[in-house]
């Protein structure tokens, strides 16, 4: 009888595991960071490499500039970890001493020399969507207007404007086509 209970329990465990999608954290590399609600991407505003320059939401452009690409780097030796830094690729390539890290400064996300660690929190039942969180605040895009400043707001599990997808640079054309992402002319 105990054997049958164990088999039933094992079967139930496998059924539950099949319902929960696996989480695939982005590995170290270059990504476009896409907002699920407003279809805008992280961008270093106006290609300005300077402390305090705004990190904003901006439509995808056909040229795929490096100020639109974000380097994801884990803060420990485990590539694919959920603790990361986010860095503007353009800054890393053209002026590494300027940092280019995304940091929260008084509730706004800006370009910084100082690296700040962020925690990627999976969104329930959405295998590729994450909240980007630090100290209970999530990176948020408040509207769909280009050049909207990214902000840090209290985590809200129901807020789609706090949901982000990390799209590998070499997969952006397919991602845009599959998701109907508008391209800014």
KOLKE-279481 format. One record per residue (C-alpha): residue in three letters; x, y, z. Coordinates in steps of 0.25 Angstrom, whole numbers, plus 5000, padded with zeros to 4 digits. Layout:
N
AlaXYZ;...
% end
This chain:
185
Unk500050005000;Unk501150105003;Unk501850074990;Unk500550114983;Unk500450244990;Unk501950274987;Unk501650244972;Unk500350334973;Unk501150444979;Unk502350434969;Unk501250444958;Unk500650564964;Unk502050634965;Unk502350604951;Unk500950664947;Unk501250794955;Unk502650804949;Unk502050794935;Unk501150914938;Unk502251004943;Unk503151054931;Unk504651064933;Unk505351194935;Unk506451224926;Unk507251344931;Unk508051414921;Unk509551374920;Unk510651484919;Unk510551554906;Unk509851664898;Unk508351684898;Unk507251774894;Unk506351794907;Unk504951794902;Unk503751854910;Unk502551754909;Unk501451854911;Unk501951974902;Unk502851904892;Unk504051994895;Unk505451964898;Unk506452014908;Unk507352124901;Unk508352214906;Unk507752344902;Unk508352424891;Unk509552334890;Unk510152424901;Unk511252354909;Unk511152434922;Unk510852414937;Unk509452434940;Unk508952424925;Unk507552364925;Unk507252224921;Unk505952224914;Unk504952144906;Unk505152164891;Unk504552094879;Unk505451994871;Unk506152054860;Unk506551994847;Unk508052024850;Unk508151944863;Unk509152044869;Unk510052004881;Unk509352104890;Unk508152014889;Unk508851894893;Unk509051854908;Unk510251764913;Unk509751664923;Unk510851614933;Unk510551524945;Unk511251574957;Unk511751434961;Unk512451324953;Unk511151264949;Unk510751314935;Unk509251304935;Unk509051344949;Unk507951444953;Unk508851554959;Unk509351634948;Unk509951774944;Unk509351844932;Unk510251924924;Unk510152004911;Unk510951934900;Unk511252074893;Unk511952124906;Unk512651984909;Unk513251994895;Unk513552144893;Unk513852194907;Unk513952074917;Unk514452174928;Unk513052244927;Unk512452114932;Unk511052114925;Unk510352034936;Unk508952054938;Unk508652104953;Unk507552154961;Unk507752294965;Unk506652344973;Unk505552274966;Unk506052294952;Unk506952194944;Unk508252264938;Unk509552244932;Unk510652224943;Unk512152194945;Unk511752114957;Unk511251974954;Unk509951934961;Unk509451794963;Unk508051764959;Unk507251634962;Unk506451574950;Unk505151524956;Unk504351424947;Unk502951464944;Unk501951354947;Unk501551264936;Unk502451344926;Unk503751274923;Unk504451384916;Unk503951504924;Unk504651564936;Unk504451684946;Unk505851754948;Unk505851784963;Unk506751844974;Unk506251864988;Unk504751844985;Unk504751944973;Unk504651894959;Unk505051964946;Unk503752024941;Unk503352084927;Unk502152184930;Unk501652204916;Unk501952174902;Unk502452304898;Unk503852304892;Unk504952364902;Unk504152324914;Unk505052324926;Unk505152184932;Unk504852184947;Unk504952104959;Unk503552074965;Unk503051974976;Unk502951834970;Unk501551804965;Unk501351664961;Unk500151704952;Unk500851824945;Unk501251784931;Unk502051914930;Unk503051844939;Unk503251724930;Unk504451714921;Unk504951614911;Unk506451604908;Unk506651584893;Unk507951534889;Unk508551634878;Unk508651524867;Unk507151484869;Unk506551624869;Unk505951624855;Unk505251494857;Unk504751544871;Unk504251674865;Unk503551594853;Unk502951494862;Unk502351594872;Unk501951704863;Unk502951804869;Unk502851934861;Unk504151994855;Unk504452144857;Unk504752204843;
% end
